[in-house]
């Protein structure tokens, strides 16, 4: 049973951008958009009141080891842009990206 209401996770998504943006699984996400190498939008099913929500994100570029960075950028009430970079600080498409988002709806 999931928890809904104040202080709950409002949106979560697992997607990938290698070979085009595609959702693996999600909650309250209508789609993901590929905006070029290392950039994607997660589009929400319902808009937040504003763009001041909290985002936690992580990802993996390939099956090898090493650190990866997933930066939420330019949040909007109806979507959030994500930038993915490898250990060399180059934008790259990833095989696995995750986010959870909490904020005010309605």
C-alpha positions, 0 to 999 in steps of 0.5 A: 500500500502506498502513502499519499498526501502531505510529505509523500513522494509525488513523482518517481521515474526510472528511464534511460536515454541510450537509444532514445528516451524511454520509461522503464517504470514510473509514477505520475509521469506522462512521458520522457523526452530526449533533448539531445545527448545527455539531456532529457525531460521528465513530464509530469502527469499533474503539475506542481503548484510551482517549480520549488520542489525537491529532486533526488536523482542518480544514474549509470552511463554503462555497465562499467564502474565509476561515478556518474552525475545526474543534475536536475536543471531548469525545473518547471511546474509540469516537468523537470530537465535532467542533465547526465554527465560521466566521470570526464564531465562530458554529457552522455546518454545513460542506460539507467536514470532514477529520480524521486520528486517531492513538492506541493500539488494543487 
